[in-house]
Amino acid sequence: MKKHVIMGLALMMVTFTFAQKKELKEAEKAIKNNNFASAKTQLDAAAAMMSSMDDKTLAKMYFLKGKAFYANGTANDSDIAVALESFKKLREAEA
């Protein structure tokens, strides 16, 4: 019984890891295509799993979130504030 629980938990962690990376890849692709609204949606989905992210994945999420909210300089003031906060968290995550 104990083995089944451990295997189940391990499988769930692997699934979350792949789901996070998929969401981040989709967000990165959307940013490259200047589809910032789609990128924000993908990043929101990835942020829901933030507690199980490793440091590298967390840093990438903050970087992509900053880029998505900055929107190549066309964002409004509140989105730019979110972008700056994301870059600040990225800096803290990499320190």
C-alpha positions in Angstrom: 0.0 0.0 0.0 2.8 2.4 0.9 4.5 1.7 -2.4 1.4 2.6 -4.3 1.0 5.9 -2.5 4.7 6.8 -3.2 4.4 5.8 -6.8 1.2 7.9 -7.2 2.9 10.9 -5.7 5.9 10.5 -7.9 3.8 10.2 -11.0 1.8 13.4 -10.0 5.1 15.3 -9.6 6.3 14.2 -13.0 3.0 15.2 -14.6 3.1 18.7 -12.9 6.6 19.2 -14.2 5.7 18.4 -17.8 2.6 20.5 -17.6 4.5 23.5 -16.3 7.1 23.2 -19.0 4.4 22.9 -21.7 2.7 26.0 -20.4 6.0 27.9 -20.4 6.9 26.8 -23.9 3.4 27.9 -25.2 3.9 31.3 -23.5 7.3 31.7 -25.0 6.0 30.9 -28.4 3.1 33.4 -28.0 5.5 36.1 -26.9 7.7 35.5 -30.0 4.5 35.9 -32.1 3.6 39.1 -30.2 0.4 37.4 -28.9 0.8 38.8 -25.4 -2.8 38.0 -24.2 -2.3 34.3 -25.0 1.1 34.4 -23.2 -0.5 35.9 -20.1 -3.2 33.1 -20.1 -0.5 30.4 -20.4 1.5 32.0 -17.6 -1.5 32.2 -15.3 -2.0 28.5 -15.8 1.7 27.8 -15.0 1.6 30.1 -12.0 -1.1 27.9 -10.5 1.5 25.2 -10.1 4.2 27.6 -8.9 4.7 25.9 -5.5 6.1 22.7 -7.2 8.5 24.5 -9.6 12.2 24.2 -9.3 14.3 27.4 -9.2 15.2 27.3 -12.9 11.6 26.9 -14.0 10.5 29.6 -11.6 13.0 32.0 -12.9 11.9 31.3 -16.5 8.3 31.9 -15.5 9.1 35.3 -14.0 11.2 36.2 -17.1 8.4 35.3 -19.5 5.8 37.0 -17.3 7.8 40.2 -17.4 8.2 40.0 -21.2 4.5 39.3 -21.7 3.3 42.1 -19.5 5.8 44.6 -20.9 4.5 43.7 -24.4 7.4 45.2 -26.3 6.8 48.6 -24.7 3.2 48.9 -25.7 1.7 48.0 -22.3 -0.2 50.3 -20.0 1.2 51.6 -16.7 -0.4 48.8 -14.6 1.0 46.1 -16.9 4.4 47.7 -16.8 4.3 47.7 -13.0 3.5 43.9 -13.1 6.4 43.4 -15.6 8.8 45.3 -13.3 7.6 43.2 -10.3 8.2 40.0 -12.2 11.7 41.1 -13.2 12.4 41.9 -9.6 11.2 38.5 -8.5 13.4 37.0 -11.3 16.4 38.8 -9.9 15.6 37.5 -6.4 15.1 33.9 -7.6 18.5 33.9 -9.4 20.4 35.4 -6.4 
